[in-house]
Amino acid sequence: MTSAGVLLLWTLIITIAVLLNRSGEHVKARTTPSAEDVLDERQARERSTKAKSGAA
């Protein structure tokens, strides 16, 4: 019975570690902008600056 408890404990610890690792990767992927997002944002700022300065 004791070996079953130890096995259950280790299974629980490994499962928690895997779930925490996956959740951390998901947060990183969601907060990092893609290259297209960065380019779109940069172009929008350039258009805004040109419109304010009156350039065509």
C-alpha positions as CSV (number, residue, x, y, z in Angstrom):
1,M,0.0,0.0,0.0
2,T,2.9,2.4,0.7
3,S,4.4,1.9,-2.7
4,A,1.0,2.8,-4.3
5,G,0.9,6.0,-2.3
6,V,4.5,6.9,-3.3
7,L,3.6,6.2,-7.0
8,L,0.5,8.3,-6.7
9,L,2.5,11.2,-5.1
10,W,5.1,11.2,-7.9
11,T,2.4,11.0,-10.6
12,L,0.7,14.0,-9.0
13,I,4.0,16.0,-8.8
14,I,4.9,15.2,-12.4
15,T,1.4,16.1,-13.7
16,I,1.5,19.4,-11.9
17,A,5.0,20.2,-13.2
18,V,3.9,19.5,-16.8
19,L,0.7,21.5,-16.5
20,L,2.6,24.5,-15.1
21,N,5.2,24.3,-17.8
22,R,2.5,24.2,-20.5
23,S,0.6,27.2,-19.0
24,G,3.8,29.2,-19.0
25,E,4.4,28.6,-22.6
26,H,0.9,29.6,-23.5
27,V,1.2,32.9,-21.8
28,K,4.5,33.7,-23.5
29,A,3.1,32.9,-26.9
30,R,0.1,35.1,-26.4
31,T,2.0,38.2,-25.2
32,T,4.7,38.1,-27.9
33,P,3.6,40.1,-31.0
34,S,4.2,38.5,-34.4
35,A,6.5,40.2,-36.9
36,E,3.4,41.2,-39.0
37,D,1.9,42.9,-35.9
38,V,5.1,44.9,-35.3
39,L,5.2,45.9,-39.0
40,D,1.6,46.9,-39.0
41,E,2.0,49.0,-35.9
42,R,5.1,50.7,-37.3
43,Q,3.4,51.5,-40.6
44,A,0.4,52.9,-38.8
45,R,2.6,55.2,-36.7
46,E,4.4,56.4,-39.9
47,R,1.0,57.2,-41.6
48,S,-0.1,59.0,-38.5
49,T,3.0,61.1,-38.4
50,K,2.8,62.0,-42.1
51,A,-0.9,63.0,-41.7
52,K,-0.1,65.3,-38.8
53,S,2.8,67.0,-40.7
54,G,0.7,67.5,-43.8
55,A,2.9,65.4,-46.1
56,A,1.3,63.5,-48.9
